[in-house]
Amino acid sequence: MGKVNGRKEVIYCKCLGEYEVTNMLTEIEQKVLYKVLKQEPFSELETELMNRMLYLDEEIRHEVDKRNEVEEQLADLFKETRKNMKEVKK
C-alpha cells in the first residue's frame, strides 16, 4: 500500500473481490487492513504499538478539537467587537 497524502487510494480487497476506494487511511489503519486481508496474526509487539498509536491519535484529535473550539470563540469575539465598534461610530 502506498502513502496517503490527501488523495484517494485504491486498495484491492481480496475478501470482496473488488476494488474499494478508501479516503485518508492512517498508517495504522493501512497496516491493520493489510494484515486482516492477508489473514496474518498480529505479534504482541505490533499489538502494543498499535494501541499506543491509537492512543496518541486520539490525544491529537482531542487537542485539535480544543484548538478549533478556541478559534471559533476567538472568531465570535472578533465579530462581536467589530459590531460594537460600528455601533459606537454611529
N, C-alpha and C positions, 0 to 999 in steps of 0.2 A: 504494500500500500504506500502511496506517495504522501508527501506532506500536504496538509490542508492549510491554505493561507487565504481564507475568504472566498474561495471558489468552490463550486460543487465538485464532488469527487464521485466517480462511479466505481463501485466495488462489485465484483462478481460474487454472487451469493449462491453457493452450491446447494444449500438446503431448499432454496426456492427455485433454482434452475433458471434464474433470470437476473438481469442487472437491476440493482437497486440504486437509486440516487440518494446520497446522504449529504446533509449540509453540516459543515463546520464540526466534524467529529474531532474531539480532543485526541491527543496522542494515546491516552489511556483507553479511551473508547475504541480506538482503532485496534489496539493490541488485544483487548478483550474480545472484540468481534472476530478478529483473525483466529484466536485460539479456539473460540466456540465453534466457528465454522470448520476448522481443521480437526475438531474434537480432540484437542490436546489438553492434558491436565495442567493445571497451574501449580508451580512449585510453591513451597512455603514462603520463600523469599519474594517471589512475584506477587503472591497474595498480600504480604506485608507492605510491599512497595505500592501496590495499587491502593490499599487502604490509606496509606499516608498521602498519596497523590490526590485521592478523592477528598480527604480531609482538607488539604491545602486548597484545592479547587473551591470547596465550599467556603473556606475562610476568605478567599479572594472575592468570591461573589458577594459575600456579606459586606466586605469593605467597599466594593463598587456600589452596592445598593445604598450604603450610608453616604458615600460621596455624592451620588445622584440626588439623594434627598436634600443634602445641604445645598447643592447647586440650585435645585428648584426653589428652596426657601430664599436663597440669595436673589434669584431672578424675581420672585414675588416682591421682595423688599425693594428692589430696584424699580419695579413698575409702580409700586405704591409711592416711592419717593418722587418719581417723575410726575405722578398725578398730583401729589401735594404741591410740588413746585409750580405746576401750571395753575393751580387754584390760587396760590399766593400771588402770582403775577397779575391775576385778574383784578 
